[in-house]
Amino acid sequence: MKAGCLALWGKKRYNARMTQCEIAKRLGMSEQAVSKRYNGKSLPNAANIIALSKLFDKDAETLLKEFIKKQKKR
């Protein structure tokens, strides 16, 4: 796993043993959209933030703050 992928929800995805493809299917998104969010190239919309928070059992506000923090580092 690439070092950059360990940040943010990558750890949760890895611990849940889920691929980006599996996340895309569960959220009804394309694999490309998941990849962009995973790499901090774009922010998910509100519905996806909520879905990701449920999927990874994490507070939506905290998750959004982490996405914003990662995007600022780019």
Residue, then its C-alpha position, 0 to 999 in steps of 0.5 A: m500500500k502506498a504511503g499516501c493511501l494510509a492517510l484518511w479513510g485509507k486505514k479504515r478501508y484497509n482494516a475493513r479489507m475493502t477495495q476501492c471497487e467495493i467501496a464504489k459499489r457500496l456507495g453507488m459511485s464510479e471507481q474513478a470518483v472513489s480514487k479521486r477522493y481517496n487521493g485527495k483530488s476532490l471532496p465527496n458530496a454530502a450524501n457520500i460523506i454520510a455514506l462513508s461515515k456509516l461505512f467506516d463507523k466514523d463521525a461525518e463531521t470528523l471525516l469531512k475535516e479529514f478530507i479538507k485537511k488532506q486536500k489542503k496538503r496537496 
